[in-house]
Amino acid sequence: MTAVAVTVTVLLALAGALTLTRIIRGPSILDRAVATDVLLAVVVAAIATEAAYSRDATALPVLVVLAILGFVSSVSVARFAARKSPK
């Protein structure tokens, strides 16, 4: 079980690092917004993995709030981009 936890931790850290690279080097603001949403999904996956590994359900409200935050931010960025796009 420890090998699985280490493997998942390494993969999530790699995904977070690659996502941070896209946030920093993104050519447009929409690329950065999508990368931020992906980073939030990686954080949610990391918290959920830790909760499953420790068999502790106290992190569930945090996961729900982060999921709602990710959805609202994605919708807000999409509406902002649709309003600012040239016709």
Biopython code that builds the backbone (N, CA, C, O; Angstrom):
import numpy as np
from Bio.PDB.StructureBuilder import StructureBuilder

atoms = [
    (1, "MET", "N", (0.822, -1.200, 0.000)),
    (1, "MET", "CA", (0.000, 0.000, 0.000)),
    (1, "MET", "C", (0.862, 1.259, 0.000)),
    (1, "MET", "O", (0.470, 2.282, -0.561)),
    (2, "THR", "N", (2.018, 1.187, 0.619)),
    (2, "THR", "CA", (2.897, 2.346, 0.664)),
    (2, "THR", "C", (3.439, 2.686, -0.722)),
    (2, "THR", "O", (3.602, 3.861, -1.052)),
    (3, "ALA", "N", (3.716, 1.672, -1.531)),
    (3, "ALA", "CA", (4.220, 1.925, -2.884)),
    (3, "ALA", "C", (3.170, 2.631, -3.729)),
    (3, "ALA", "O", (3.496, 3.497, -4.541)),
    (4, "VAL", "N", (1.920, 2.261, -3.539)),
    (4, "VAL", "CA", (0.839, 2.924, -4.278)),
    (4, "VAL", "C", (0.725, 4.393, -3.849)),
    (4, "VAL", "O", (0.547, 5.276, -4.688)),
    (5, "ALA", "N", (0.828, 4.642, -2.554)),
    (5, "ALA", "CA", (0.739, 6.019, -2.056)),
    (5, "ALA", "C", (1.895, 6.865, -2.591)),
    (5, "ALA", "O", (1.694, 8.020, -2.966)),
    (6, "VAL", "N", (3.081, 6.309, -2.628)),
    (6, "VAL", "CA", (4.235, 7.047, -3.150)),
    (6, "VAL", "C", (4.065, 7.316, -4.643)),
    (6, "VAL", "O", (4.367, 8.412, -5.115)),
    (7, "THR", "N", (3.587, 6.326, -5.382)),
    (7, "THR", "CA", (3.378, 6.484, -6.822)),
    (7, "THR", "C", (2.337, 7.565, -7.109)),
    (7, "THR", "O", (2.535, 8.409, -7.984)),
    (8, "VAL", "N", (1.239, 7.536, -6.375)),
    (8, "VAL", "CA", (0.187, 8.541, -6.575)),
    (8, "VAL", "C", (0.703, 9.929, -6.211)),
    (8, "VAL", "O", (0.403, 10.901, -6.904)),
    (9, "THR", "N", (1.468, 10.031, -5.142)),
    (9, "THR", "CA", (2.021, 11.315, -4.733)),
    (9, "THR", "C", (2.963, 11.875, -5.795)),
    (9, "THR", "O", (2.922, 13.065, -6.106)),
    (10, "VAL", "N", (3.809, 11.012, -6.347)),
    (10, "VAL", "CA", (4.740, 11.457, -7.390)),
    (10, "VAL", "C", (3.976, 11.902, -8.638)),
    (10, "VAL", "O", (4.308, 12.927, -9.235)),
    (11, "LEU", "N", (2.972, 11.151, -9.028)),
    (11, "LEU", "CA", (2.195, 11.517, -10.218)),
    (11, "LEU", "C", (1.432, 12.826, -10.022)),
    (11, "LEU", "O", (1.372, 13.650, -10.936)),
    (12, "LEU", "N", (0.855, 13.023, -8.847)),
    (12, "LEU", "CA", (0.142, 14.273, -8.586)),
    (12, "LEU", "C", (1.105, 15.455, -8.515)),
    (12, "LEU", "O", (0.777, 16.552, -8.967)),
    (13, "ALA", "N", (2.287, 15.236, -7.951)),
    (13, "ALA", "CA", (3.283, 16.309, -7.913)),
    (13, "ALA", "C", (3.761, 16.659, -9.319)),
    (13, "ALA", "O", (3.955, 17.833, -9.635)),
    (14, "LEU", "N", (3.950, 15.654, -10.159)),
    (14, "LEU", "CA", (4.350, 15.891, -11.542)),
    (14, "LEU", "C", (3.257, 16.641, -12.303)),
    (14, "LEU", "O", (3.547, 17.565, -13.063)),
    (15, "ALA", "N", (2.008, 16.245, -12.098)),
    (15, "ALA", "CA", (0.902, 16.944, -12.751)),
    (15, "ALA", "C", (0.816, 18.391, -12.279)),
    (15, "ALA", "O", (0.563, 19.291, -13.080)),
    (16, "GLY", "N", (1.025, 18.619, -10.988)),
    (16, "GLY", "CA", (1.015, 19.983, -10.467)),
    (16, "GLY", "C", (2.145, 20.823, -11.036)),
    (16, "GLY", "O", (1.950, 21.995, -11.360)),
    (17, "ALA", "N", (3.326, 20.229, -11.158)),
    (17, "ALA", "CA", (4.469, 20.968, -11.712)),
    (17, "ALA", "C", (4.251, 21.315, -13.179)),
    (17, "ALA", "O", (4.551, 22.431, -13.605)),
    (18, "LEU", "N", (3.738, 20.380, -13.943)),
    (18, "LEU", "CA", (3.469, 20.661, -15.353)),
    (18, "LEU", "C", (2.371, 21.715, -15.515)),
    (18, "LEU", "O", (2.429, 22.549, -16.419)),
    (19, "THR", "N", (1.387, 21.671, -14.642)),
    (19, "THR", "CA", (0.321, 22.656, -14.700)),
    (19, "THR", "C", (0.839, 24.042, -14.326)),
    (19, "THR", "O", (0.458, 25.036, -14.944)),
    (20, "LEU", "N", (1.705, 24.111, -13.318)),
    (20, "LEU", "CA", (2.299, 25.397, -12.969)),
    (20, "LEU", "C", (3.139, 25.951, -14.112)),
    (20, "LEU", "O", (3.188, 27.163, -14.322)),
    (21, "THR", "N", (3.797, 25.065, -14.849)),
    (21, "THR", "CA", (4.557, 25.498, -16.019)),
    (21, "THR", "C", (3.633, 26.128, -17.058)),
    (21, "THR", "O", (3.977, 27.142, -17.665)),
    (22, "ARG", "N", (2.467, 25.531, -17.262)),
    (22, "ARG", "CA", (1.515, 26.085, -18.230)),
    (22, "ARG", "C", (0.949, 27.408, -17.735)),
    (22, "ARG", "O", (0.690, 28.308, -18.535)),
    (23, "ILE", "N", (0.754, 27.536, -16.427)),
    (23, "ILE", "CA", (0.259, 28.801, -15.885)),
    (23, "ILE", "C", (1.280, 29.906, -16.114)),
    (23, "ILE", "O", (0.914, 31.027, -16.469)),
    (24, "ILE", "N", (2.545, 29.600, -15.915)),
    (24, "ILE", "CA", (3.591, 30.611, -16.071)),
    (24, "ILE", "C", (3.839, 30.946, -17.535)),
    (24, "ILE", "O", (3.978, 32.118, -17.883)),
    (25, "ARG", "N", (3.895, 29.929, -18.403)),
    (25, "ARG", "CA", (4.280, 30.142, -19.798)),
    (25, "ARG", "C", (3.103, 30.255, -20.756)),
    (25, "ARG", "O", (3.307, 30.402, -21.961)),
    (26, "GLY", "N", (1.884, 30.189, -20.250)),
    (26, "GLY", "CA", (0.714, 30.189, -21.122)),
    (26, "GLY", "C", (0.682, 31.363, -22.072)),
    (26, "GLY", "O", (0.875, 32.502, -21.648)),
    (27, "PRO", "N", (0.442, 31.112, -23.356)),
    (27, "PRO", "CA", (0.458, 32.220, -24.305)),
    (27, "PRO", "C", (-0.751, 33.154, -24.182)),
    (27, "PRO", "O", (-0.675, 34.315, -24.584)),
    (28, "SER", "N", (-1.844, 32.668, -23.639)),
    (28, "SER", "CA", (-3.019, 33.536, -23.524)),
    (28, "SER", "C", (-3.613, 33.414, -22.123)),
    (28, "SER", "O", (-3.260, 32.522, -21.352)),
    (29, "ILE", "N", (-4.506, 34.317, -21.823)),
    (29, "ILE", "CA", (-5.146, 34.304, -20.513)),
    (29, "ILE", "C", (-6.078, 33.100, -20.377)),
    (29, "ILE", "O", (-6.268, 32.588, -19.274)),
    (30, "LEU", "N", (-6.657, 32.648, -21.482)),
    (30, "LEU", "CA", (-7.525, 31.473, -21.419)),
    (30, "LEU", "C", (-6.729, 30.206, -21.118)),
    (30, "LEU", "O", (-7.209, 29.328, -20.400)),
    (31, "ASP", "N", (-5.513, 30.107, -21.664)),
    (31, "ASP", "CA", (-4.660, 28.966, -21.328)),
    (31, "ASP", "C", (-4.326, 28.965, -19.843)),
    (31, "ASP", "O", (-4.324, 27.916, -19.199)),
    (32, "ARG", "N", (-4.049, 30.131, -19.314)),
    (32, "ARG", "CA", (-3.747, 30.229, -17.888)),
    (32, "ARG", "C", (-4.971, 29.901, -17.035)),
    (32, "ARG", "O", (-4.838, 29.291, -15.974)),
    (33, "ALA", "N", (-6.142, 30.293, -17.480)),
    (33, "ALA", "CA", (-7.365, 30.000, -16.728)),
    (33, "ALA", "C", (-7.662, 28.506, -16.722)),
    (33, "ALA", "O", (-8.045, 27.950, -15.692)),
    (34, "VAL", "N", (-7.489, 27.862, -17.854)),
    (34, "VAL", "CA", (-7.701, 26.415, -17.921)),
    (34, "VAL", "C", (-6.669, 25.687, -17.067)),
    (34, "VAL", "O", (-6.997, 24.715, -16.387)),
    (35, "ALA", "N", (-5.428, 26.153, -17.099)),
    (35, "ALA", "CA", (-4.388, 25.527, -16.287)),
    (35, "ALA", "C", (-4.664, 25.716, -14.795)),
    (35, "ALA", "O", (-4.378, 24.826, -13.994)),
    (36, "THR", "N", (-5.210, 26.851, -14.426)),
    (36, "THR", "CA", (-5.580, 27.064, -13.027)),
    (36, "THR", "C", (-6.691, 26.126, -12.608)),
    (36, "THR", "O", (-6.687, 25.619, -11.486)),
    (37, "ASP", "N", (-7.640, 25.890, -13.496)),
    (37, "ASP", "CA", (-8.719, 24.942, -13.215)),
    (37, "ASP", "C", (-8.167, 23.524, -13.088)),
    (37, "ASP", "O", (-8.609, 22.760, -12.230)),
    (38, "VAL", "N", (-7.218, 23.177, -13.926)),
    (38, "VAL", "CA", (-6.594, 21.859, -13.839)),
    (38, "VAL", "C", (-5.804, 21.726, -12.536)),
    (38, "VAL", "O", (-5.817, 20.670, -11.905)),
    (39, "LEU", "N", (-5.121, 22.790, -12.139)),
    (39, "LEU", "CA", (-4.373, 22.757, -10.880)),
    (39, "LEU", "C", (-5.321, 22.562, -9.702)),
    (39, "LEU", "O", (-5.002, 21.831, -8.764)),
    (40, "LEU", "N", (-6.464, 23.200, -9.743)),
    (40, "LEU", "CA", (-7.458, 23.002, -8.693)),
    (40, "LEU", "C", (-7.944, 21.556, -8.683)),
    (40, "LEU", "O", (-8.155, 20.988, -7.611)),
    (41, "ALA", "N", (-8.125, 20.955, -9.847)),
    (41, "ALA", "CA", (-8.530, 19.555, -9.913)),
    (41, "ALA", "C", (-7.445, 18.637, -9.348)),
    (41, "ALA", "O", (-7.754, 17.636, -8.702)),
    (42, "VAL", "N", (-6.190, 18.970, -9.585)),
    (42, "VAL", "CA", (-5.089, 18.180, -9.029)),
    (42, "VAL", "C", (-5.067, 18.300, -7.510)),
    (42, "VAL", "O", (-4.837, 17.312, -6.813)),
    (43, "VAL", "N", (-5.302, 19.494, -6.994)),
    (43, "VAL", "CA", (-5.349, 19.686, -5.545)),
    (43, "VAL", "C", (-6.504, 18.909, -4.936)),
    (43, "VAL", "O", (-6.346, 18.291, -3.883)),
    (44, "VAL", "N", (-7.656, 18.932, -5.580)),
    (44, "VAL", "CA", (-8.808, 18.160, -5.102)),
    (44, "VAL", "C", (-8.478, 16.671, -5.110)),
    (44, "VAL", "O", (-8.811, 15.959, -4.163)),
    (45, "ALA", "N", (-7.832, 16.196, -6.161)),
    (45, "ALA", "CA", (-7.448, 14.787, -6.229)),
    (45, "ALA", "C", (-6.445, 14.438, -5.131)),
    (45, "ALA", "O", (-6.511, 13.352, -4.555)),
    (46, "ALA", "N", (-5.530, 15.338, -4.840)),
    (46, "ALA", "CA", (-4.549, 15.085, -3.783)),
    (46, "ALA", "C", (-5.216, 15.026, -2.414)),
    (46, "ALA", "O", (-4.891, 14.157, -1.604)),
    (47, "ILE", "N", (-6.138, 15.934, -2.152)),
    (47, "ILE", "CA", (-6.845, 15.922, -0.868)),
    (47, "ILE", "C", (-7.701, 14.668, -0.750)),
    (47, "ILE", "O", (-7.750, 14.048, 0.313)),
    (48, "ALA", "N", (-8.375, 14.291, -1.830)),
    (48, "ALA", "CA", (-9.198, 13.087, -1.811)),
    (48, "ALA", "C", (-8.345, 11.832, -1.626)),
    (48, "ALA", "O", (-8.750, 10.905, -0.925)),
    (49, "THR", "N", (-7.182, 11.800, -2.241)),
    (49, "THR", "CA", (-6.286, 10.661, -2.082)),
    (49, "THR", "C", (-5.789, 10.563, -0.646)),
    (49, "THR", "O", (-5.727, 9.472, -0.080)),
    (50, "GLU", "N", (-5.440, 11.687, -0.065)),
    (50, "GLU", "CA", (-4.984, 11.679, 1.328)),
    (50, "GLU", "C", (-6.102, 11.253, 2.264)),
    (50, "GLU", "O", (-5.863, 10.520, 3.224)),
    (51, "ALA", "N", (-7.319, 11.705, 1.993)),
    (51, "ALA", "CA", (-8.456, 11.315, 2.829)),
    (51, "ALA", "C", (-8.737, 9.818, 2.709)),
    (51, "ALA", "O", (-9.069, 9.164, 3.697)),
    (52, "ALA", "N", (-8.607, 9.286, 1.512)),
    (52, "ALA", "CA", (-8.827, 7.855, 1.324)),
    (52, "ALA", "C", (-7.720, 7.028, 1.964)),
    (52, "ALA", "O", (-7.974, 5.965, 2.530)),
    (53, "TYR", "N", (-6.492, 7.524, 1.870)),
    (53, "TYR", "CA", (-5.357, 6.798, 2.439)),
    (53, "TYR", "C", (-5.420, 6.774, 3.970)),
    (53, "TYR", "O", (-5.122, 5.755, 4.593)),
    (54, "SER", "N", (-5.810, 7.902, 4.569)),
    (54, "SER", "CA", (-5.879, 7.959, 6.026)),
    (54, "SER", "C", (-7.239, 7.505, 6.571)),
    (54, "SER", "O", (-7.424, 7.417, 7.784)),
    (55, "ARG", "N", (-8.174, 7.223, 5.686)),
    (55, "ARG", "CA", (-9.533, 6.796, 6.064)),
    (55, "ARG", "C", (-10.200, 7.814, 6.993)),
    (55, "ARG", "O", (-10.802, 7.462, 8.007)),
    (56, "ASP", "N", (-10.071, 9.085, 6.611)),
    (56, "ASP", "CA", (-10.624, 10.177, 7.390)),
    (56, "ASP", "C", (-11.546, 10.994, 6.487)),
    (56, "ASP", "O", (-11.121, 11.483, 5.440)),
    (57, "ALA", "N", (-12.804, 11.140, 6.893)),
    (57, "ALA", "CA", (-13.794, 11.807, 6.050)),
    (57, "ALA", "C", (-13.980, 13.281, 6.388)),
    (57, "ALA", "O", (-14.924, 13.906, 5.904)),
    (58, "THR", "N", (-13.107, 13.842, 7.200)),
    (58, "THR", "CA", (-13.294, 15.250, 7.576)),
    (58, "THR", "C", (-12.936, 16.202, 6.446)),
    (58, "THR", "O", (-13.264, 17.386, 6.526)),
    (59, "ALA", "N", (-12.280, 15.728, 5.403)),
    (59, "ALA", "CA", (-11.894, 16.591, 4.283)),
    (59, "ALA", "C", (-12.999, 16.718, 3.235)),
    (59, "ALA", "O", (-12.848, 17.477, 2.278)),
    (60, "LEU", "N", (-14.088, 16.002, 3.395)),
    (60, "LEU", "CA", (-15.154, 16.050, 2.388)),
    (60, "LEU", "C", (-15.766, 17.447, 2.218)),
    (60, "LEU", "O", (-15.994, 17.850, 1.077)),
    (61, "PRO", "N", (-16.041, 18.199, 3.273)),
    (61, "PRO", "CA", (-16.561, 19.559, 3.040)),
    (61, "PRO", "C", (-15.585, 20.445, 2.274)),
    (61, "PRO", "O", (-16.004, 21.274, 1.466)),
    (62, "VAL", "N", (-14.301, 20.277, 2.519)),
    (62, "VAL", "CA", (-13.292, 21.044, 1.786)),
    (62, "VAL", "C", (-13.331, 20.673, 0.307)),
    (62, "VAL", "O", (-13.223, 21.544, -0.556)),
    (63, "LEU", "N", (-13.483, 19.397, 0.017)),
    (63, "LEU", "CA", (-13.558, 18.951, -1.375)),
    (63, "LEU", "C", (-14.784, 19.525, -2.079)),
    (63, "LEU", "O", (-14.709, 19.921, -3.242)),
    (64, "VAL", "N", (-15.902, 19.566, -1.376)),
    (64, "VAL", "CA", (-17.123, 20.116, -1.971)),
    (64, "VAL", "C", (-16.951, 21.602, -2.270)),
    (64, "VAL", "O", (-17.333, 22.068, -3.344)),
    (65, "VAL", "N", (-16.385, 22.338, -1.335)),
    (65, "VAL", "CA", (-16.178, 23.776, -1.537)),
    (65, "VAL", "C", (-15.212, 24.022, -2.686)),
    (65, "VAL", "O", (-15.447, 24.911, -3.504)),
    (66, "LEU", "N", (-14.131, 23.253, -2.766)),
    (66, "LEU", "CA", (-13.176, 23.420, -3.863)),
    (66, "LEU", "C", (-13.797, 23.070, -5.209)),
    (66, "LEU", "O", (-13.502, 23.723, -6.210)),
    (67, "ALA", "N", (-14.646, 22.059, -5.250)),
    (67, "ALA", "CA", (-15.315, 21.696, -6.505)),
    (67, "ALA", "C", (-16.264, 22.802, -6.954)),
    (67, "ALA", "O", (-16.321, 23.130, -8.139)),
    (68, "ILE", "N", (-17.005, 23.374, -6.014)),
    (68, "ILE", "CA", (-17.897, 24.484, -6.356)),
    (68, "ILE", "C", (-17.097, 25.697, -6.807)),
    (68, "ILE", "O", (-17.477, 26.376, -7.761)),
    (69, "LEU", "N", (-15.992, 25.970, -6.124)),
    (69, "LEU", "CA", (-15.130, 27.085, -6.502)),
    (69, "LEU", "C", (-14.579, 26.900, -7.913)),
    (69, "LEU", "O", (-14.539, 27.856, -8.687)),
    (70, "GLY", "N", (-14.159, 25.697, -8.255)),
    (70, "GLY", "CA", (-13.654, 25.422, -9.598)),
    (70, "GLY", "C", (-14.715, 25.614, -10.659)),
    (70, "GLY", "O", (-14.442, 26.175, -11.720)),
    (71, "PHE", "N", (-15.921, 25.154, -10.382)),
    (71, "PHE", "CA", (-17.006, 25.311, -11.351)),
    (71, "PHE", "C", (-17.357, 26.776, -11.560)),
    (71, "PHE", "O", (-17.497, 27.228, -12.697)),
    (72, "VAL", "N", (-17.499, 27.516, -10.472)),
    (72, "VAL", "CA", (-17.871, 28.929, -10.574)),
    (72, "VAL", "C", (-16.774, 29.718, -11.283)),
    (72, "VAL", "O", (-17.070, 30.592, -12.097)),
    (73, "SER", "N", (-15.525, 29.420, -10.983)),
    (73, "SER", "CA", (-14.441, 30.158, -11.643)),
    (73, "SER", "C", (-14.376, 29.843, -13.132)),
    (73, "SER", "O", (-14.104, 30.736, -13.935)),
    (74, "SER", "N", (-14.619, 28.596, -13.515)),
    (74, "SER", "CA", (-14.612, 28.240, -14.931)),
    (74, "SER", "C", (-15.737, 28.942, -15.684)),
    (74, "SER", "O", (-15.536, 29.449, -16.788)),
    (75, "VAL", "N", (-16.906, 28.967, -15.087)),
    (75, "VAL", "CA", (-18.035, 29.636, -15.726)),
    (75, "VAL", "C", (-17.781, 31.145, -15.825)),
    (75, "VAL", "O", (-18.106, 31.768, -16.836)),
    (76, "SER", "N", (-17.206, 31.720, -14.786)),
    (76, "SER", "CA", (-16.920, 33.157, -14.804)),
    (76, "SER", "C", (-15.912, 33.520, -15.890)),
    (76, "SER", "O", (-16.092, 34.505, -16.606)),
    (77, "VAL", "N", (-14.862, 32.732, -16.008)),
    (77, "VAL", "CA", (-13.855, 32.998, -17.041)),
    (77, "VAL", "C", (-14.449, 32.807, -18.427)),
    (77, "VAL", "O", (-14.147, 33.576, -19.339)),
    (78, "ALA", "N", (-15.283, 31.799, -18.598)),
    (78, "ALA", "CA", (-15.903, 31.566, -19.903)),
    (78, "ALA", "C", (-16.833, 32.717, -20.285)),
    (78, "ALA", "O", (-16.854, 33.138, -21.442)),
    (79, "ARG", "N", (-17.596, 33.223, -19.327)),
    (79, "ARG", "CA", (-18.470, 34.356, -19.621)),
    (79, "ARG", "C", (-17.668, 35.612, -19.923)),
    (79, "ARG", "O", (-18.038, 36.388, -20.804)),
    (80, "PHE", "N", (-16.573, 35.819, -19.199)),
    (80, "PHE", "CA", (-15.720, 36.972, -19.448)),
    (80, "PHE", "C", (-15.074, 36.887, -20.822)),
    (80, "PHE", "O", (-14.997, 37.891, -21.529)),
    (81, "ALA", "N", (-14.608, 35.701, -21.211)),
    (81, "ALA", "CA", (-13.967, 35.520, -22.514)),
    (81, "ALA", "C", (-14.993, 35.679, -23.646)),
    (81, "ALA", "O", (-14.667, 36.216, -24.705)),
    (82, "ALA", "N", (-16.208, 35.221, -23.429)),
    (82, "ALA", "CA", (-17.235, 35.357, -24.460)),
    (82, "ALA", "C", (-17.628, 36.820, -24.653)),
    (82, "ALA", "O", (-17.947, 37.241, -25.765)),
    (83, "ARG", "N", (-17.603, 37.573, -23.593)),
    (83, "ARG", "CA", (-17.963, 38.982, -23.679)),
    (83, "ARG", "C", (-16.868, 39.809, -24.329)),
    (83, "ARG", "O", (-17.161, 40.795, -25.005)),
    (84, "LYS", "N", (-15.602, 39.423, -24.136)),
    (84, "LYS", "CA", (-14.478, 40.194, -24.652)),
    (84, "LYS", "C", (-14.037, 39.772, -26.052)),
    (84, "LYS", "O", (-13.207, 40.448, -26.660)),
    (85, "SER", "N", (-14.570, 38.676, -26.573)),
    (85, "SER", "CA", (-14.119, 38.215, -27.885)),
    (85, "SER", "C", (-14.650, 39.127, -28.995)),
    (85, "SER", "O", (-15.794, 39.578, -28.932)),
    (86, "PRO", "N", (-13.836, 39.395, -29.993)),
    (86, "PRO", "CA", (-14.300, 40.246, -31.112)),
    (86, "PRO", "C", (-15.312, 39.507, -31.968)),
    (86, "PRO", "O", (-15.261, 38.284, -32.093)),
    (87, "LYS", "N", (-16.242, 40.269, -32.563)),
    (87, "LYS", "CA", (-17.276, 39.643, -33.395)),
    (87, "LYS", "C", (-16.917, 39.639, -34.845)),
    (87, "LYS", "O", (-17.687, 39.147, -35.670)),
]
sb = StructureBuilder()
sb.init_structure("model")
sb.init_model(0)
sb.init_chain("A")
sb.init_seg("    ")
for serial, (resi, resn, name, xyz) in enumerate(atoms, 1):
    if name == "N":
        sb.init_residue(resn, " ", resi, " ")
    sb.init_atom(name, np.array(xyz, "f"), 0.0, 1.0, " ", f" {name:<3s}", serial, name[0])
structure = sb.get_structure()
